[in-house]
Amino acid sequence: MRAIGKLPKSVLILEFIGMMLLAVALLSVSDTLSLPEPFSRPEVRF
């Protein structure tokens, strides 16, 4: 695996965005974070 510093900046930004989305999903599933109305409707929840 290559060093993180050698990756292109765009890849690092996409990795960061992906980690933030995973963190939001985890907090949302555990009911620690309440999402805005379009995402918290019963049809959207599993």
PDBQT receptor file of N, H, CA, C and O in Angstrom, charges set to zero:
ATOM      1  N   MET A   1       0.842  -1.187   0.000  1.00  0.00    +0.000 N 
ATOM      2  CA  MET A   1       0.000   0.000   0.000  1.00  0.00    +0.000 C 
ATOM      3  C   MET A   1       0.880   1.241   0.000  1.00  0.00    +0.000 C 
ATOM      4  O   MET A   1       1.895   1.296   0.695  1.00  0.00    +0.000 OA
ATOM      5  N   ARG A   2       0.483   2.229  -0.781  1.00  0.00    +0.000 N 
ATOM      6  H   ARG A   2      -0.341   2.184  -1.346  1.00  0.00    +0.000 HD
ATOM      7  CA  ARG A   2       1.262   3.459  -0.860  1.00  0.00    +0.000 C 
ATOM      8  C   ARG A   2       1.041   4.308   0.379  1.00  0.00    +0.000 C 
ATOM      9  O   ARG A   2       0.036   4.172   1.077  1.00  0.00    +0.000 OA
ATOM     10  N   ALA A   3       1.988   5.176   0.635  1.00  0.00    +0.000 N 
ATOM     11  H   ALA A   3       2.805   5.287   0.069  1.00  0.00    +0.000 HD
ATOM     12  CA  ALA A   3       1.860   6.095   1.765  1.00  0.00    +0.000 C 
ATOM     13  C   ALA A   3       0.733   7.080   1.490  1.00  0.00    +0.000 C 
ATOM     14  O   ALA A   3       0.473   7.442   0.342  1.00  0.00    +0.000 OA
ATOM     15  N   ILE A   4       0.074   7.503   2.550  1.00  0.00    +0.000 N 
ATOM     16  H   ILE A   4       0.284   7.208   3.482  1.00  0.00    +0.000 HD
ATOM     17  CA  ILE A   4      -1.070   8.411   2.391  1.00  0.00    +0.000 C 
ATOM     18  C   ILE A   4      -0.635   9.737   1.782  1.00  0.00    +0.000 C 
ATOM     19  O   ILE A   4      -1.382  10.330   1.003  1.00  0.00    +0.000 OA
ATOM     20  N   GLY A   5       0.546  10.206   2.120  1.00  0.00    +0.000 N 
ATOM     21  H   GLY A   5       1.152   9.724   2.753  1.00  0.00    +0.000 HD
ATOM     22  CA  GLY A   5       1.033  11.481   1.604  1.00  0.00    +0.000 C 
ATOM     23  C   GLY A   5       1.269  11.484   0.110  1.00  0.00    +0.000 C 
ATOM     24  O   GLY A   5       1.308  12.550  -0.505  1.00  0.00    +0.000 OA
ATOM     25  N   LYS A   6       1.430  10.308  -0.493  1.00  0.00    +0.000 N 
ATOM     26  H   LYS A   6       1.399   9.442   0.006  1.00  0.00    +0.000 HD
ATOM     27  CA  LYS A   6       1.699  10.234  -1.927  1.00  0.00    +0.000 C 
ATOM     28  C   LYS A   6       0.426  10.187  -2.763  1.00  0.00    +0.000 C 
ATOM     29  O   LYS A   6       0.490  10.275  -3.989  1.00  0.00    +0.000 OA
ATOM     30  N   LEU A   7      -0.721  10.051  -2.121  1.00  0.00    +0.000 N 
ATOM     31  H   LEU A   7      -0.773   9.980  -1.125  1.00  0.00    +0.000 HD
ATOM     32  CA  LEU A   7      -1.982   9.999  -2.862  1.00  0.00    +0.000 C 
ATOM     33  C   LEU A   7      -2.340  11.386  -3.388  1.00  0.00    +0.000 C 
ATOM     34  O   LEU A   7      -1.991  12.388  -2.764  1.00  0.00    +0.000 OA
ATOM     35  N   PRO A   8      -3.028  11.457  -4.524  1.00  0.00    +0.000 N 
ATOM     36  CA  PRO A   8      -3.470  12.754  -5.039  1.00  0.00    +0.000 C 
ATOM     37  C   PRO A   8      -4.435  13.432  -4.061  1.00  0.00    +0.000 C 
ATOM     38  O   PRO A   8      -5.145  12.772  -3.303  1.00  0.00    +0.000 OA
ATOM     39  N   LYS A   9      -4.441  14.753  -4.102  1.00  0.00    +0.000 N 
ATOM     40  H   LYS A   9      -3.864  15.289  -4.718  1.00  0.00    +0.000 HD
ATOM     41  CA  LYS A   9      -5.272  15.527  -3.179  1.00  0.00    +0.000 C 
ATOM     42  C   LYS A   9      -6.753  15.205  -3.351  1.00  0.00    +0.000 C 
ATOM     43  O   LYS A   9      -7.490  15.156  -2.367  1.00  0.00    +0.000 OA
ATOM     44  N   SER A  10      -7.196  14.985  -4.581  1.00  0.00    +0.000 N 
ATOM     45  H   SER A  10      -6.598  15.024  -5.381  1.00  0.00    +0.000 HD
ATOM     46  CA  SER A  10      -8.613  14.687  -4.812  1.00  0.00    +0.000 C 
ATOM     47  C   SER A  10      -9.010  13.359  -4.164  1.00  0.00    +0.000 C 
ATOM     48  O   SER A  10     -10.129  13.224  -3.668  1.00  0.00    +0.000 OA
ATOM     49  N   VAL A  11      -8.110  12.386  -4.165  1.00  0.00    +0.000 N 
ATOM     50  H   VAL A  11      -7.201  12.496  -4.567  1.00  0.00    +0.000 HD
ATOM     51  CA  VAL A  11      -8.401  11.096  -3.539  1.00  0.00    +0.000 C 
ATOM     52  C   VAL A  11      -8.501  11.264  -2.031  1.00  0.00    +0.000 C 
ATOM     53  O   VAL A  11      -9.373  10.669  -1.397  1.00  0.00    +0.000 OA
ATOM     54  N   LEU A  12      -7.622  12.064  -1.452  1.00  0.00    +0.000 N 
ATOM     55  H   LEU A  12      -6.914  12.548  -1.967  1.00  0.00    +0.000 HD
ATOM     56  CA  LEU A  12      -7.670  12.309  -0.013  1.00  0.00    +0.000 C 
ATOM     57  C   LEU A  12      -8.966  13.001   0.390  1.00  0.00    +0.000 C 
ATOM     58  O   LEU A  12      -9.543  12.687   1.432  1.00  0.00    +0.000 OA
ATOM     59  N   ILE A  13      -9.421  13.934  -0.426  1.00  0.00    +0.000 N 
ATOM     60  H   ILE A  13      -8.953  14.188  -1.272  1.00  0.00    +0.000 HD
ATOM     61  CA  ILE A  13     -10.676  14.634  -0.134  1.00  0.00    +0.000 C 
ATOM     62  C   ILE A  13     -11.848  13.660  -0.202  1.00  0.00    +0.000 C 
ATOM     63  O   ILE A  13     -12.728  13.693   0.657  1.00  0.00    +0.000 OA
ATOM     64  N   LEU A  14     -11.870  12.796  -1.212  1.00  0.00    +0.000 N 
ATOM     65  H   LEU A  14     -11.154  12.769  -1.910  1.00  0.00    +0.000 HD
ATOM     66  CA  LEU A  14     -12.942  11.803  -1.326  1.00  0.00    +0.000 C 
ATOM     67  C   LEU A  14     -12.916  10.817  -0.162  1.00  0.00    +0.000 C 
ATOM     68  O   LEU A  14     -13.970  10.417   0.332  1.00  0.00    +0.000 OA
ATOM     69  N   GLU A  15     -11.729  10.423   0.279  1.00  0.00    +0.000 N 
ATOM     70  H   GLU A  15     -10.872  10.747  -0.122  1.00  0.00    +0.000 HD
ATOM     71  CA  GLU A  15     -11.608   9.534   1.439  1.00  0.00    +0.000 C 
ATOM     72  C   GLU A  15     -12.174  10.209   2.686  1.00  0.00    +0.000 C 
ATOM     73  O   GLU A  15     -12.884   9.575   3.467  1.00  0.00    +0.000 OA
ATOM     74  N   PHE A  16     -11.864  11.481   2.875  1.00  0.00    +0.000 N 
ATOM     75  H   PHE A  16     -11.287  11.996   2.241  1.00  0.00    +0.000 HD
ATOM     76  CA  PHE A  16     -12.353  12.223   4.037  1.00  0.00    +0.000 C 
ATOM     77  C   PHE A  16     -13.877  12.340   4.007  1.00  0.00    +0.000 C 
ATOM     78  O   PHE A  16     -14.537  12.146   5.028  1.00  0.00    +0.000 OA
ATOM     79  N   ILE A  17     -14.433  12.655   2.839  1.00  0.00    +0.000 N 
ATOM     80  H   ILE A  17     -13.897  12.813   2.009  1.00  0.00    +0.000 HD
ATOM     81  CA  ILE A  17     -15.890  12.766   2.707  1.00  0.00    +0.000 C 
ATOM     82  C   ILE A  17     -16.548  11.418   3.002  1.00  0.00    +0.000 C 
ATOM     83  O   ILE A  17     -17.584  11.367   3.665  1.00  0.00    +0.000 OA
ATOM     84  N   GLY A  18     -15.961  10.343   2.520  1.00  0.00    +0.000 N 
ATOM     85  H   GLY A  18     -15.120  10.385   1.981  1.00  0.00    +0.000 HD
ATOM     86  CA  GLY A  18     -16.501   9.012   2.784  1.00  0.00    +0.000 C 
ATOM     87  C   GLY A  18     -16.498   8.669   4.263  1.00  0.00    +0.000 C 
ATOM     88  O   GLY A  18     -17.459   8.092   4.770  1.00  0.00    +0.000 OA
ATOM     89  N   MET A  19     -15.418   9.021   4.962  1.00  0.00    +0.000 N 
ATOM     90  H   MET A  19     -14.637   9.490   4.551  1.00  0.00    +0.000 HD
ATOM     91  CA  MET A  19     -15.352   8.755   6.404  1.00  0.00    +0.000 C 
ATOM     92  C   MET A  19     -16.388   9.573   7.163  1.00  0.00    +0.000 C 
ATOM     93  O   MET A  19     -16.981   9.085   8.124  1.00  0.00    +0.000 OA
ATOM     94  N   MET A  20     -16.609  10.815   6.737  1.00  0.00    +0.000 N 
ATOM     95  H   MET A  20     -16.127  11.212   5.955  1.00  0.00    +0.000 HD
ATOM     96  CA  MET A  20     -17.614  11.653   7.405  1.00  0.00    +0.000 C 
ATOM     97  C   MET A  20     -19.018  11.092   7.174  1.00  0.00    +0.000 C 
ATOM     98  O   MET A  20     -19.840  11.088   8.090  1.00  0.00    +0.000 OA
ATOM     99  N   LEU A  21     -19.299  10.618   5.958  1.00  0.00    +0.000 N 
ATOM    100  H   LEU A  21     -18.632  10.621   5.213  1.00  0.00    +0.000 HD
ATOM    101  CA  LEU A  21     -20.610  10.022   5.683  1.00  0.00    +0.000 C 
ATOM    102  C   LEU A  21     -20.827   8.751   6.500  1.00  0.00    +0.000 C 
ATOM    103  O   LEU A  21     -21.933   8.504   6.980  1.00  0.00    +0.000 OA
ATOM    104  N   LEU A  22     -19.780   7.946   6.661  1.00  0.00    +0.000 N 
ATOM    105  H   LEU A  22     -18.881   8.147   6.271  1.00  0.00    +0.000 HD
ATOM    106  CA  LEU A  22     -19.895   6.752   7.492  1.00  0.00    +0.000 C 
ATOM    107  C   LEU A  22     -20.157   7.116   8.948  1.00  0.00    +0.000 C 
ATOM    108  O   LEU A  22     -20.951   6.459   9.621  1.00  0.00    +0.000 OA
ATOM    109  N   ALA A  23     -19.494   8.160   9.436  1.00  0.00    +0.000 N 
ATOM    110  H   ALA A  23     -18.849   8.694   8.889  1.00  0.00    +0.000 HD
ATOM    111  CA  ALA A  23     -19.704   8.589  10.822  1.00  0.00    +0.000 C 
ATOM    112  C   ALA A  23     -21.131   9.090  11.020  1.00  0.00    +0.000 C 
ATOM    113  O   ALA A  23     -21.756   8.779  12.034  1.00  0.00    +0.000 OA
ATOM    114  N   VAL A  24     -21.658   9.862  10.068  1.00  0.00    +0.000 N 
ATOM    115  H   VAL A  24     -21.151  10.116   9.244  1.00  0.00    +0.000 HD
ATOM    116  CA  VAL A  24     -23.035  10.359  10.162  1.00  0.00    +0.000 C 
ATOM    117  C   VAL A  24     -24.015   9.193  10.119  1.00  0.00    +0.000 C 
ATOM    118  O   VAL A  24     -24.998   9.185  10.860  1.00  0.00    +0.000 OA
ATOM    119  N   ALA A  25     -23.759   8.210   9.262  1.00  0.00    +0.000 N 
ATOM    120  H   ALA A  25     -22.960   8.216   8.660  1.00  0.00    +0.000 HD
ATOM    121  CA  ALA A  25     -24.647   7.043   9.185  1.00  0.00    +0.000 C 
ATOM    122  C   ALA A  25     -24.650   6.276  10.499  1.00  0.00    +0.000 C 
ATOM    123  O   ALA A  25     -25.709   5.858  10.968  1.00  0.00    +0.000 OA
ATOM    124  N   LEU A  26     -23.485   6.088  11.097  1.00  0.00    +0.000 N 
ATOM    125  H   LEU A  26     -22.625   6.428  10.716  1.00  0.00    +0.000 HD
ATOM    126  CA  LEU A  26     -23.402   5.369  12.366  1.00  0.00    +0.000 C 
ATOM    127  C   LEU A  26     -24.147   6.115  13.469  1.00  0.00    +0.000 C 
ATOM    128  O   LEU A  26     -24.892   5.507  14.238  1.00  0.00    +0.000 OA
ATOM    129  N   LEU A  27     -23.949   7.428  13.550  1.00  0.00    +0.000 N 
ATOM    130  H   LEU A  27     -23.344   7.922  12.926  1.00  0.00    +0.000 HD
ATOM    131  CA  LEU A  27     -24.636   8.215  14.575  1.00  0.00    +0.000 C 
ATOM    132  C   LEU A  27     -26.140   8.250  14.335  1.00  0.00    +0.000 C 
ATOM    133  O   LEU A  27     -26.918   8.276  15.289  1.00  0.00    +0.000 OA
ATOM    134  N   SER A  28     -26.553   8.250  13.083  1.00  0.00    +0.000 N 
ATOM    135  H   SER A  28     -25.921   8.229  12.309  1.00  0.00    +0.000 HD
ATOM    136  CA  SER A  28     -27.977   8.266  12.765  1.00  0.00    +0.000 C 
ATOM    137  C   SER A  28     -28.633   6.940  13.128  1.00  0.00    +0.000 C 
ATOM    138  O   SER A  28     -29.734   6.925  13.679  1.00  0.00    +0.000 OA
ATOM    139  N   VAL A  29     -27.975   5.840  12.829  1.00  0.00    +0.000 N 
ATOM    140  H   VAL A  29     -27.081   5.852  12.382  1.00  0.00    +0.000 HD
ATOM    141  CA  VAL A  29     -28.535   4.521  13.123  1.00  0.00    +0.000 C 
ATOM    142  C   VAL A  29     -28.646   4.305  14.627  1.00  0.00    +0.000 C 
ATOM    143  O   VAL A  29     -29.594   3.675  15.095  1.00  0.00    +0.000 OA
ATOM    144  N   SER A  30     -27.690   4.820  15.380  1.00  0.00    +0.000 N 
ATOM    145  H   SER A  30     -26.920   5.332  14.999  1.00  0.00    +0.000 HD
ATOM    146  CA  SER A  30     -27.722   4.642  16.836  1.00  0.00    +0.000 C 
ATOM    147  C   SER A  30     -28.586   5.701  17.523  1.00  0.00    +0.000 C 
ATOM    148  O   SER A  30     -28.595   5.786  18.751  1.00  0.00    +0.000 OA
ATOM    149  N   ASP A  31     -29.310   6.508  16.749  1.00  0.00    +0.000 N 
ATOM    150  H   ASP A  31     -29.303   6.439  15.751  1.00  0.00    +0.000 HD
ATOM    151  CA  ASP A  31     -30.203   7.567  17.248  1.00  0.00    +0.000 C 
ATOM    152  C   ASP A  31     -29.485   8.599  18.109  1.00  0.00    +0.000 C 
ATOM    153  O   ASP A  31     -30.108   9.232  18.962  1.00  0.00    +0.000 OA
ATOM    154  N   THR A  32     -28.200   8.774  17.899  1.00  0.00    +0.000 N 
ATOM    155  H   THR A  32     -27.694   8.261  17.206  1.00  0.00    +0.000 HD
ATOM    156  CA  THR A  32     -27.446   9.825  18.567  1.00  0.00    +0.000 C 
ATOM    157  C   THR A  32     -27.610  11.138  17.817  1.00  0.00    +0.000 C 
ATOM    158  O   THR A  32     -27.592  12.212  18.419  1.00  0.00    +0.000 OA
ATOM    159  N   LEU A  33     -27.767  11.049  16.513  1.00  0.00    +0.000 N 
ATOM    160  H   LEU A  33     -27.781  10.177  16.024  1.00  0.00    +0.000 HD
ATOM    161  CA  LEU A  33     -27.892  12.217  15.653  1.00  0.00    +0.000 C 
ATOM    162  C   LEU A  33     -29.229  12.137  14.930  1.00  0.00    +0.000 C 
ATOM    163  O   LEU A  33     -29.545  11.122  14.309  1.00  0.00    +0.000 OA
ATOM    164  N   SER A  34     -30.008  13.200  15.009  1.00  0.00    +0.000 N 
ATOM    165  H   SER A  34     -29.752  14.025  15.513  1.00  0.00    +0.000 HD
ATOM    166  CA  SER A  34     -31.271  13.216  14.265  1.00  0.00    +0.000 C 
ATOM    167  C   SER A  34     -31.054  13.969  12.959  1.00  0.00    +0.000 C 
ATOM    168  O   SER A  34     -30.541  15.088  12.952  1.00  0.00    +0.000 OA
ATOM    169  N   LEU A  35     -31.446  13.349  11.869  1.00  0.00    +0.000 N 
ATOM    170  H   LEU A  35     -31.863  12.440  11.875  1.00  0.00    +0.000 HD
ATOM    171  CA  LEU A  35     -31.254  13.934  10.552  1.00  0.00    +0.000 C 
ATOM    172  C   LEU A  35     -32.386  14.902  10.225  1.00  0.00    +0.000 C 
ATOM    173  O   LEU A  35     -33.450  14.834  10.840  1.00  0.00    +0.000 OA
ATOM    174  N   PRO A  36     -32.171  15.805   9.261  1.00  0.00    +0.000 N 
ATOM    175  CA  PRO A  36     -33.236  16.721   8.841  1.00  0.00    +0.000 C 
ATOM    176  C   PRO A  36     -34.436  15.969   8.270  1.00  0.00    +0.000 C 
ATOM    177  O   PRO A  36     -34.342  14.778   7.973  1.00  0.00    +0.000 OA
ATOM    178  N   GLU A  37     -35.537  16.651   8.121  1.00  0.00    +0.000 N 
ATOM    179  H   GLU A  37     -35.613  17.618   8.362  1.00  0.00    +0.000 HD
ATOM    180  CA  GLU A  37     -36.818  16.070   7.723  1.00  0.00    +0.000 C 
ATOM    181  C   GLU A  37     -36.766  15.185   6.472  1.00  0.00    +0.000 C 
ATOM    182  O   GLU A  37     -37.319  14.086   6.516  1.00  0.00    +0.000 OA
ATOM    183  N   PRO A  38     -36.145  15.586   5.368  1.00  0.00    +0.000 N 
ATOM    184  CA  PRO A  38     -36.189  14.709   4.181  1.00  0.00    +0.000 C 
ATOM    185  C   PRO A  38     -35.552  13.339   4.410  1.00  0.00    +0.000 C 
ATOM    186  O   PRO A  38     -35.903  12.375   3.730  1.00  0.00    +0.000 OA
ATOM    187  N   PHE A  39     -34.626  13.245   5.356  1.00  0.00    +0.000 N 
ATOM    188  H   PHE A  39     -34.342  14.028   5.909  1.00  0.00    +0.000 HD
ATOM    189  CA  PHE A  39     -33.925  11.986   5.596  1.00  0.00    +0.000 C 
ATOM    190  C   PHE A  39     -34.484  11.210   6.775  1.00  0.00    +0.000 C 
ATOM    191  O   PHE A  39     -34.107  10.056   6.978  1.00  0.00    +0.000 OA
ATOM    192  N   SER A  40     -35.369  11.808   7.555  1.00  0.00    +0.000 N 
ATOM    193  H   SER A  40     -35.676  12.745   7.390  1.00  0.00    +0.000 HD
ATOM    194  CA  SER A  40     -35.868  11.126   8.750  1.00  0.00    +0.000 C 
ATOM    195  C   SER A  40     -37.319  10.667   8.613  1.00  0.00    +0.000 C 
ATOM    196  O   SER A  40     -37.946  10.296   9.605  1.00  0.00    +0.000 OA
ATOM    197  N   ARG A  41     -37.853  10.688   7.400  1.00  0.00    +0.000 N 
ATOM    198  H   ARG A  41     -37.343  10.989   6.594  1.00  0.00    +0.000 HD
ATOM    199  CA  ARG A  41     -39.217  10.203   7.182  1.00  0.00    +0.000 C 
ATOM    200  C   ARG A  41     -39.275   8.699   7.392  1.00  0.00    +0.000 C 
ATOM    201  O   ARG A  41     -38.270   8.014   7.198  1.00  0.00    +0.000 OA
ATOM    202  N   PRO A  42     -40.425   8.173   7.784  1.00  0.00    +0.000 N 
ATOM    203  CA  PRO A  42     -40.544   6.717   7.996  1.00  0.00    +0.000 C 
ATOM    204  C   PRO A  42     -40.265   5.901   6.733  1.00  0.00    +0.000 C 
ATOM    205  O   PRO A  42     -39.790   4.769   6.827  1.00  0.00    +0.000 OA
ATOM    206  N   GLU A  43     -40.552   6.457   5.552  1.00  0.00    +0.000 N 
ATOM    207  H   GLU A  43     -40.938   7.376   5.475  1.00  0.00    +0.000 HD
ATOM    208  CA  GLU A  43     -40.318   5.705   4.320  1.00  0.00    +0.000 C 
ATOM    209  C   GLU A  43     -38.833   5.504   4.073  1.00  0.00    +0.000 C 
ATOM    210  O   GLU A  43     -38.432   4.534   3.430  1.00  0.00    +0.000 OA
ATOM    211  N   VAL A  44     -38.021   6.414   4.579  1.00  0.00    +0.000 N 
ATOM    212  H   VAL A  44     -38.347   7.203   5.101  1.00  0.00    +0.000 HD
ATOM    213  CA  VAL A  44     -36.585   6.357   4.334  1.00  0.00    +0.000 C 
ATOM    214  C   VAL A  44     -35.900   5.450   5.338  1.00  0.00    +0.000 C 
ATOM    215  O   VAL A  44     -34.885   4.830   5.021  1.00  0.00    +0.000 OA
ATOM    216  N   ARG A  45     -36.441   5.365   6.541  1.00  0.00    +0.000 N 
ATOM    217  H   ARG A  45     -37.265   5.869   6.798  1.00  0.00    +0.000 HD
ATOM    218  CA  ARG A  45     -35.813   4.562   7.595  1.00  0.00    +0.000 C 
ATOM    219  C   ARG A  45     -36.003   3.078   7.314  1.00  0.00    +0.000 C 
ATOM    220  O   ARG A  45     -36.984   2.675   6.690  1.00  0.00    +0.000 OA
ATOM    221  N   PHE A  46     -35.073   2.284   7.772  1.00  0.00    +0.000 N 
ATOM    222  H   PHE A  46     -34.276   2.611   8.279  1.00  0.00    +0.000 HD
ATOM    223  CA  PHE A  46     -35.107   0.838   7.540  1.00  0.00    +0.000 C 
ATOM    224  C   PHE A  46     -35.740   0.128   8.687  1.00  0.00    +0.000 C 
ATOM    225  O   PHE A  46     -35.855  -1.098   8.667  1.00  0.00    +0.000 OA
TER     226      PHE A  46
